[in-house]
Amino acid sequence: TSTALIDDTFWIAPYAGKLIKAYLLAKTGPDETDLFLRVNGTLGSSMLSGGVVDADNNETVYSFNCDQNNTFSAGDVINLYIDITTAPYQTTMTTVWELD
């Protein structure tokens, strides 16, 4: 995709919670990758206190610890925004959420 903002990736949070972790696997790496949470139309700061993940090796699972700017409330419209350096090929991302 040419953009990390895809309209069908927005959803309404049924409970308050936070994003804990994400895992990324790509046929070709997206290189420097950062994660942000958009809440009710406002894009927050990076969720990664350790800085961007250099996901440059092909077919490697990369782990993202989302330990800041990662919370939302029940009823919020949320979206995971992924900032990448290079458009990857055949990519899968799995996320781990904690709900209150």
CNS distance restraints for C-alpha pairs under 8 A (distance, minus, plus):
assign (resid   1 and name CA) (resid  87 and name CA) 7.00 0.50 0.50
assign (resid   2 and name CA) (resid  87 and name CA) 7.17 0.50 0.50
assign (resid   4 and name CA) (resid  81 and name CA) 5.91 0.50 0.50
assign (resid   4 and name CA) (resid  82 and name CA) 5.45 0.50 0.50
assign (resid   4 and name CA) (resid  83 and name CA) 6.63 0.50 0.50
assign (resid   5 and name CA) (resid   9 and name CA) 7.88 0.50 0.50
assign (resid   5 and name CA) (resid  81 and name CA) 6.44 0.50 0.50
assign (resid   6 and name CA) (resid  10 and name CA) 7.96 0.50 0.50
assign (resid   9 and name CA) (resid  79 and name CA) 6.07 0.50 0.50
assign (resid   9 and name CA) (resid  80 and name CA) 7.46 0.50 0.50
assign (resid  10 and name CA) (resid  77 and name CA) 6.58 0.50 0.50
assign (resid  10 and name CA) (resid  78 and name CA) 5.60 0.50 0.50
assign (resid  10 and name CA) (resid  79 and name CA) 4.72 0.50 0.50
assign (resid  10 and name CA) (resid  80 and name CA) 7.85 0.50 0.50
assign (resid  11 and name CA) (resid  77 and name CA) 5.55 0.50 0.50
assign (resid  11 and name CA) (resid  78 and name CA) 5.57 0.50 0.50
assign (resid  11 and name CA) (resid  79 and name CA) 6.72 0.50 0.50
assign (resid  12 and name CA) (resid  74 and name CA) 7.91 0.50 0.50
assign (resid  12 and name CA) (resid  75 and name CA) 5.73 0.50 0.50
assign (resid  12 and name CA) (resid  76 and name CA) 5.65 0.50 0.50
assign (resid  12 and name CA) (resid  77 and name CA) 4.45 0.50 0.50
assign (resid  12 and name CA) (resid  78 and name CA) 6.23 0.50 0.50
assign (resid  13 and name CA) (resid  72 and name CA) 7.71 0.50 0.50
assign (resid  13 and name CA) (resid  73 and name CA) 7.07 0.50 0.50
assign (resid  13 and name CA) (resid  74 and name CA) 5.32 0.50 0.50
assign (resid  13 and name CA) (resid  75 and name CA) 5.21 0.50 0.50
assign (resid  13 and name CA) (resid  76 and name CA) 5.52 0.50 0.50
assign (resid  13 and name CA) (resid  77 and name CA) 6.33 0.50 0.50
assign (resid  13 and name CA) (resid  78 and name CA) 6.85 0.50 0.50
assign (resid  14 and name CA) (resid  74 and name CA) 5.29 0.50 0.50
assign (resid  14 and name CA) (resid  75 and name CA) 5.97 0.50 0.50
assign (resid  15 and name CA) (resid  73 and name CA) 6.42 0.50 0.50
assign (resid  15 and name CA) (resid  74 and name CA) 4.10 0.50 0.50
assign (resid  15 and name CA) (resid  75 and name CA) 7.05 0.50 0.50
assign (resid  15 and name CA) (resid  99 and name CA) 6.06 0.50 0.50
assign (resid  15 and name CA) (resid 100 and name CA) 6.24 0.50 0.50
assign (resid  16 and name CA) (resid  71 and name CA) 7.61 0.50 0.50
assign (resid  16 and name CA) (resid  72 and name CA) 5.56 0.50 0.50
assign (resid  16 and name CA) (resid  73 and name CA) 3.93 0.50 0.50
assign (resid  16 and name CA) (resid  74 and name CA) 4.37 0.50 0.50
assign (resid  16 and name CA) (resid  75 and name CA) 7.93 0.50 0.50
assign (resid  16 and name CA) (resid  99 and name CA) 5.83 0.50 0.50
assign (resid  16 and name CA) (resid 100 and name CA) 5.43 0.50 0.50
assign (resid  17 and name CA) (resid  71 and name CA) 5.70 0.50 0.50
assign (resid  17 and name CA) (resid  72 and name CA) 5.57 0.50 0.50
assign (resid  17 and name CA) (resid  73 and name CA) 6.43 0.50 0.50
assign (resid  17 and name CA) (resid  74 and name CA) 7.81 0.50 0.50
assign (resid  17 and name CA) (resid  97 and name CA) 7.19 0.50 0.50
assign (resid  17 and name CA) (resid  98 and name CA) 5.36 0.50 0.50
assign (resid  17 and name CA) (resid  99 and name CA) 4.19 0.50 0.50
assign (resid  17 and name CA) (resid 100 and name CA) 5.40 0.50 0.50
assign (resid  18 and name CA) (resid  70 and name CA) 5.20 0.50 0.50
assign (resid  18 and name CA) (resid  71 and name CA) 4.16 0.50 0.50
assign (resid  18 and name CA) (resid  72 and name CA) 6.06 0.50 0.50
assign (resid  18 and name CA) (resid  97 and name CA) 5.84 0.50 0.50
assign (resid  18 and name CA) (resid  98 and name CA) 5.38 0.50 0.50
assign (resid  18 and name CA) (resid  99 and name CA) 6.66 0.50 0.50
assign (resid  19 and name CA) (resid  66 and name CA) 6.26 0.50 0.50
assign (resid  19 and name CA) (resid  70 and name CA) 5.42 0.50 0.50
assign (resid  19 and name CA) (resid  71 and name CA) 6.75 0.50 0.50
assign (resid  19 and name CA) (resid  95 and name CA) 7.45 0.50 0.50
assign (resid  19 and name CA) (resid  96 and name CA) 6.22 0.50 0.50
assign (resid  19 and name CA) (resid  97 and name CA) 4.53 0.50 0.50
assign (resid  19 and name CA) (resid  98 and name CA) 6.35 0.50 0.50
assign (resid  20 and name CA) (resid  65 and name CA) 6.40 0.50 0.50
assign (resid  20 and name CA) (resid  66 and name CA) 5.07 0.50 0.50
assign (resid  20 and name CA) (resid  67 and name CA) 6.62 0.50 0.50
assign (resid  20 and name CA) (resid  70 and name CA) 7.54 0.50 0.50
assign (resid  20 and name CA) (resid  95 and name CA) 7.73 0.50 0.50
assign (resid  20 and name CA) (resid  96 and name CA) 5.56 0.50 0.50
assign (resid  20 and name CA) (resid  97 and name CA) 5.45 0.50 0.50
assign (resid  20 and name CA) (resid  98 and name CA) 6.62 0.50 0.50
assign (resid  21 and name CA) (resid  63 and name CA) 7.19 0.50 0.50
assign (resid  21 and name CA) (resid  64 and name CA) 5.51 0.50 0.50
assign (resid  21 and name CA) (resid  65 and name CA) 4.79 0.50 0.50
assign (resid  21 and name CA) (resid  66 and name CA) 5.27 0.50 0.50
assign (resid  21 and name CA) (resid  95 and name CA) 5.82 0.50 0.50
assign (resid  21 and name CA) (resid  96 and name CA) 5.11 0.50 0.50
assign (resid  21 and name CA) (resid  97 and name CA) 7.22 0.50 0.50
assign (resid  22 and name CA) (resid  63 and name CA) 5.94 0.50 0.50
assign (resid  22 and name CA) (resid  64 and name CA) 5.01 0.50 0.50
assign (resid  22 and name CA) (resid  65 and name CA) 6.81 0.50 0.50
assign (resid  22 and name CA) (resid  66 and name CA) 7.47 0.50 0.50
assign (resid  22 and name CA) (resid  93 and name CA) 6.80 0.50 0.50
assign (resid  22 and name CA) (resid  94 and name CA) 5.64 0.50 0.50
assign (resid  22 and name CA) (resid  95 and name CA) 4.27 0.50 0.50
assign (resid  22 and name CA) (resid  96 and name CA) 6.15 0.50 0.50
assign (resid  23 and name CA) (resid  61 and name CA) 6.47 0.50 0.50
assign (resid  23 and name CA) (resid  62 and name CA) 5.53 0.50 0.50
assign (resid  23 and name CA) (resid  63 and name CA) 4.67 0.50 0.50
assign (resid  23 and name CA) (resid  64 and name CA) 6.19 0.50 0.50
assign (resid  23 and name CA) (resid  93 and name CA) 5.49 0.50 0.50
assign (resid  23 and name CA) (resid  94 and name CA) 5.18 0.50 0.50
assign (resid  23 and name CA) (resid  95 and name CA) 6.35 0.50 0.50
assign (resid  24 and name CA) (resid  61 and name CA) 5.49 0.50 0.50
assign (resid  24 and name CA) (resid  62 and name CA) 5.10 0.50 0.50
assign (resid  24 and name CA) (resid  63 and name CA) 6.61 0.50 0.50
assign (resid  24 and name CA) (resid  91 and name CA) 7.28 0.50 0.50
assign (resid  24 and name CA) (resid  92 and name CA) 5.89 0.50 0.50
assign (resid  24 and name CA) (resid  93 and name CA) 4.49 0.50 0.50
assign (resid  24 and name CA) (resid  94 and name CA) 6.66 0.50 0.50
assign (resid  25 and name CA) (resid  59 and name CA) 6.04 0.50 0.50
assign (resid  25 and name CA) (resid  60 and name CA) 5.83 0.50 0.50
assign (resid  25 and name CA) (resid  61 and name CA) 4.72 0.50 0.50
assign (resid  25 and name CA) (resid  62 and name CA) 6.54 0.50 0.50
assign (resid  25 and name CA) (resid  91 and name CA) 5.75 0.50 0.50
assign (resid  25 and name CA) (resid  92 and name CA) 5.34 0.50 0.50
assign (resid  25 and name CA) (resid  93 and name CA) 6.43 0.50 0.50
assign (resid  26 and name CA) (resid  30 and name CA) 7.57 0.50 0.50
assign (resid  26 and name CA) (resid  58 and name CA) 6.32 0.50 0.50
assign (resid  26 and name CA) (resid  59 and name CA) 5.44 0.50 0.50
assign (resid  26 and name CA) (resid  60 and name CA) 7.03 0.50 0.50
assign (resid  26 and name CA) (resid  61 and name CA) 7.76 0.50 0.50
assign (resid  26 and name CA) (resid  88 and name CA) 6.35 0.50 0.50
assign (resid  26 and name CA) (resid  89 and name CA) 6.12 0.50 0.50
assign (resid  26 and name CA) (resid  90 and name CA) 5.61 0.50 0.50
assign (resid  26 and name CA) (resid  91 and name CA) 4.20 0.50 0.50
assign (resid  26 and name CA) (resid  92 and name CA) 6.36 0.50 0.50
assign (resid  27 and name CA) (resid  58 and name CA) 5.39 0.50 0.50
assign (resid  27 and name CA) (resid  59 and name CA) 4.99 0.50 0.50
assign (resid  27 and name CA) (resid  88 and name CA) 7.12 0.50 0.50
assign (resid  27 and name CA) (resid  89 and name CA) 5.37 0.50 0.50
assign (resid  27 and name CA) (resid  90 and name CA) 5.36 0.50 0.50
assign (resid  27 and name CA) (resid  91 and name CA) 6.49 0.50 0.50
assign (resid  28 and name CA) (resid  56 and name CA) 7.61 0.50 0.50
assign (resid  28 and name CA) (resid  57 and name CA) 7.18 0.50 0.50
assign (resid  28 and name CA) (resid  58 and name CA) 4.62 0.50 0.50
assign (resid  28 and name CA) (resid  59 and name CA) 6.72 0.50 0.50
assign (resid  28 and name CA) (resid  88 and name CA) 5.22 0.50 0.50
assign (resid  28 and name CA) (resid  89 and name CA) 5.26 0.50 0.50
assign (resid  28 and name CA) (resid  90 and name CA) 7.46 0.50 0.50
assign (resid  29 and name CA) (resid  55 and name CA) 5.50 0.50 0.50
assign (resid  29 and name CA) (resid  56 and name CA) 4.52 0.50 0.50
assign (resid  29 and name CA) (resid  57 and name CA) 5.55 0.50 0.50
assign (resid  29 and name CA) (resid  58 and name CA) 5.11 0.50 0.50
assign (resid  29 and name CA) (resid  59 and name CA) 7.50 0.50 0.50
assign (resid  29 and name CA) (resid  86 and name CA) 7.51 0.50 0.50
assign (resid  29 and name CA) (resid  88 and name CA) 5.47 0.50 0.50
assign (resid  29 and name CA) (resid  89 and name CA) 7.56 0.50 0.50
assign (resid  30 and name CA) (resid  55 and name CA) 5.93 0.50 0.50
assign (resid  30 and name CA) (resid  56 and name CA) 6.18 0.50 0.50
assign (resid  30 and name CA) (resid  84 and name CA) 5.76 0.50 0.50
assign (resid  30 and name CA) (resid  85 and name CA) 5.93 0.50 0.50
assign (resid  30 and name CA) (resid  86 and name CA) 4.69 0.50 0.50
assign (resid  30 and name CA) (resid  87 and name CA) 5.64 0.50 0.50
assign (resid  30 and name CA) (resid  88 and name CA) 4.76 0.50 0.50
assign (resid  31 and name CA) (resid  53 and name CA) 7.75 0.50 0.50
assign (resid  31 and name CA) (resid  54 and name CA) 5.20 0.50 0.50
assign (resid  31 and name CA) (resid  55 and name CA) 4.51 0.50 0.50
assign (resid  31 and name CA) (resid  56 and name CA) 4.27 0.50 0.50
assign (resid  31 and name CA) (resid  57 and name CA) 7.93 0.50 0.50
assign (resid  31 and name CA) (resid  84 and name CA) 6.74 0.50 0.50
assign (resid  31 and name CA) (resid  85 and name CA) 5.62 0.50 0.50
assign (resid  31 and name CA) (resid  86 and name CA) 6.03 0.50 0.50
assign (resid  32 and name CA) (resid  52 and name CA) 6.00 0.50 0.50
assign (resid  32 and name CA) (resid  53 and name CA) 5.61 0.50 0.50
assign (resid  32 and name CA) (resid  54 and name CA) 4.39 0.50 0.50
assign (resid  32 and name CA) (resid  55 and name CA) 5.94 0.50 0.50
assign (resid  32 and name CA) (resid  56 and name CA) 7.30 0.50 0.50
assign (resid  32 and name CA) (resid  84 and name CA) 5.89 0.50 0.50
assign (resid  32 and name CA) (resid  85 and name CA) 5.45 0.50 0.50
assign (resid  32 and name CA) (resid  86 and name CA) 7.93 0.50 0.50
assign (resid  33 and name CA) (resid  52 and name CA) 5.40 0.50 0.50
assign (resid  33 and name CA) (resid  53 and name CA) 5.22 0.50 0.50
assign (resid  33 and name CA) (resid  54 and name CA) 6.29 0.50 0.50
assign (resid  33 and name CA) (resid  55 and name CA) 6.63 0.50 0.50
assign (resid  33 and name CA) (resid  82 and name CA) 7.01 0.50 0.50
assign (resid  33 and name CA) (resid  83 and name CA) 5.60 0.50 0.50
assign (resid  33 and name CA) (resid  84 and name CA) 4.59 0.50 0.50
assign (resid  33 and name CA) (resid  85 and name CA) 6.66 0.50 0.50
assign (resid  34 and name CA) (resid  46 and name CA) 6.64 0.50 0.50
assign (resid  34 and name CA) (resid  47 and name CA) 7.86 0.50 0.50
assign (resid  34 and name CA) (resid  48 and name CA) 7.17 0.50 0.50
assign (resid  34 and name CA) (resid  51 and name CA) 7.49 0.50 0.50
assign (resid  34 and name CA) (resid  52 and name CA) 4.86 0.50 0.50
assign (resid  34 and name CA) (resid  53 and name CA) 6.55 0.50 0.50
assign (resid  34 and name CA) (resid  82 and name CA) 5.98 0.50 0.50
assign (resid  34 and name CA) (resid  83 and name CA) 5.07 0.50 0.50
assign (resid  34 and name CA) (resid  84 and name CA) 6.64 0.50 0.50
assign (resid  35 and name CA) (resid  46 and name CA) 5.76 0.50 0.50
assign (resid  35 and name CA) (resid  47 and name CA) 5.87 0.50 0.50
assign (resid  35 and name CA) (resid  48 and name CA) 6.94 0.50 0.50
assign (resid  35 and name CA) (resid  66 and name CA) 7.99 0.50 0.50
assign (resid  35 and name CA) (resid  80 and name CA) 7.09 0.50 0.50
assign (resid  35 and name CA) (resid  81 and name CA) 5.87 0.50 0.50
assign (resid  35 and name CA) (resid  82 and name CA) 4.84 0.50 0.50
assign (resid  35 and name CA) (resid  83 and name CA) 6.21 0.50 0.50
assign (resid  36 and name CA) (resid  43 and name CA) 6.82 0.50 0.50
assign (resid  36 and name CA) (resid  44 and name CA) 6.00 0.50 0.50
assign (resid  36 and name CA) (resid  45 and name CA) 6.06 0.50 0.50
assign (resid  36 and name CA) (resid  46 and name CA) 4.96 0.50 0.50
assign (resid  36 and name CA) (resid  47 and name CA) 5.63 0.50 0.50
assign (resid  36 and name CA) (resid  69 and name CA) 7.86 0.50 0.50
assign (resid  36 and name CA) (resid  70 and name CA) 7.87 0.50 0.50
assign (resid  36 and name CA) (resid  80 and name CA) 6.07 0.50 0.50
assign (resid  36 and name CA) (resid  81 and name CA) 4.99 0.50 0.50
assign (resid  36 and name CA) (resid  82 and name CA) 6.41 0.50 0.50
assign (resid  36 and name CA) (resid  83 and name CA) 7.80 0.50 0.50
assign (resid  37 and name CA) (resid  43 and name CA) 6.10 0.50 0.50
assign (resid  37 and name CA) (resid  44 and name CA) 5.69 0.50 0.50
assign (resid  37 and name CA) (resid  45 and name CA) 7.64 0.50 0.50
assign (resid  37 and name CA) (resid  46 and name CA) 7.79 0.50 0.50
assign (resid  37 and name CA) (resid  47 and name CA) 7.32 0.50 0.50
assign (resid  37 and name CA) (resid  69 and name CA) 7.34 0.50 0.50
assign (resid  37 and name CA) (resid  70 and name CA) 6.34 0.50 0.50
assign (resid  37 and name CA) (resid  78 and name CA) 6.92 0.50 0.50
assign (resid  37 and name CA) (resid  79 and name CA) 5.90 0.50 0.50
assign (resid  37 and name CA) (resid  80 and name CA) 4.94 0.50 0.50
assign (resid  37 and name CA) (resid  81 and name CA) 5.90 0.50 0.50
assign (resid  38 and name CA) (resid  42 and name CA) 5.28 0.50 0.50
assign (resid  38 and name CA) (resid  43 and name CA) 4.16 0.50 0.50
assign (resid  38 and name CA) (resid  44 and name CA) 5.90 0.50 0.50
assign (resid  38 and name CA) (resid  78 and name CA) 5.50 0.50 0.50
assign (resid  38 and name CA) (resid  79 and name CA) 5.02 0.50 0.50
assign (resid  38 and name CA) (resid  80 and name CA) 6.32 0.50 0.50
assign (resid  38 and name CA) (resid  81 and name CA) 6.71 0.50 0.50
assign (resid  39 and name CA) (resid  43 and name CA) 6.51 0.50 0.50
assign (resid  39 and name CA) (resid  44 and name CA) 7.47 0.50 0.50
assign (resid  39 and name CA) (resid  72 and name CA) 6.90 0.50 0.50
assign (resid  39 and name CA) (resid  76 and name CA) 6.32 0.50 0.50
assign (resid  39 and name CA) (resid  77 and name CA) 5.76 0.50 0.50
assign (resid  39 and name CA) (resid  78 and name CA) 4.68 0.50 0.50
assign (resid  39 and name CA) (resid  79 and name CA) 6.76 0.50 0.50
assign (resid  40 and name CA) (resid  76 and name CA) 5.87 0.50 0.50
assign (resid  40 and name CA) (resid  77 and name CA) 4.91 0.50 0.50
assign (resid  40 and name CA) (resid  78 and name CA) 6.28 0.50 0.50
assign (resid  41 and name CA) (resid  77 and name CA) 7.54 0.50 0.50
assign (resid  41 and name CA) (resid  78 and name CA) 7.85 0.50 0.50
assign (resid  44 and name CA) (resid  69 and name CA) 6.51 0.50 0.50
assign (resid  45 and name CA) (resid  69 and name CA) 6.24 0.50 0.50
assign (resid  46 and name CA) (resid  51 and name CA) 7.98 0.50 0.50
assign (resid  46 and name CA) (resid  68 and name CA) 7.42 0.50 0.50
assign (resid  46 and name CA) (resid  69 and name CA) 6.71 0.50 0.50
assign (resid  47 and name CA) (resid  65 and name CA) 7.86 0.50 0.50
assign (resid  47 and name CA) (resid  66 and name CA) 4.87 0.50 0.50
assign (resid  47 and name CA) (resid  67 and name CA) 5.95 0.50 0.50
assign (resid  47 and name CA) (resid  68 and name CA) 4.77 0.50 0.50
assign (resid  47 and name CA) (resid  69 and name CA) 5.12 0.50 0.50
assign (resid  47 and name CA) (resid  70 and name CA) 5.78 0.50 0.50
assign (resid  48 and name CA) (resid  52 and name CA) 6.77 0.50 0.50
assign (resid  48 and name CA) (resid  64 and name CA) 7.13 0.50 0.50
assign (resid  48 and name CA) (resid  65 and name CA) 6.21 0.50 0.50
assign (resid  48 and name CA) (resid  66 and name CA) 5.18 0.50 0.50
assign (resid  48 and name CA) (resid  67 and name CA) 6.10 0.50 0.50
assign (resid  48 and name CA) (resid  68 and name CA) 6.44 0.50 0.50
assign (resid  49 and name CA) (resid  66 and name CA) 7.58 0.50 0.50
assign (resid  49 and name CA) (resid  67 and name CA) 6.43 0.50 0.50
assign (resid  49 and name CA) (resid  68 and name CA) 6.42 0.50 0.50
assign (resid  53 and name CA) (resid  62 and name CA) 7.80 0.50 0.50
assign (resid  53 and name CA) (resid  64 and name CA) 7.19 0.50 0.50
assign (resid  55 and name CA) (resid  60 and name CA) 7.97 0.50 0.50
assign (resid  55 and name CA) (resid  62 and name CA) 6.50 0.50 0.50
assign (resid  66 and name CA) (resid  70 and name CA) 6.49 0.50 0.50
assign (resid  72 and name CA) (resid  76 and name CA) 6.48 0.50 0.50
assign (resid  72 and name CA) (resid  78 and name CA) 7.68 0.50 0.50
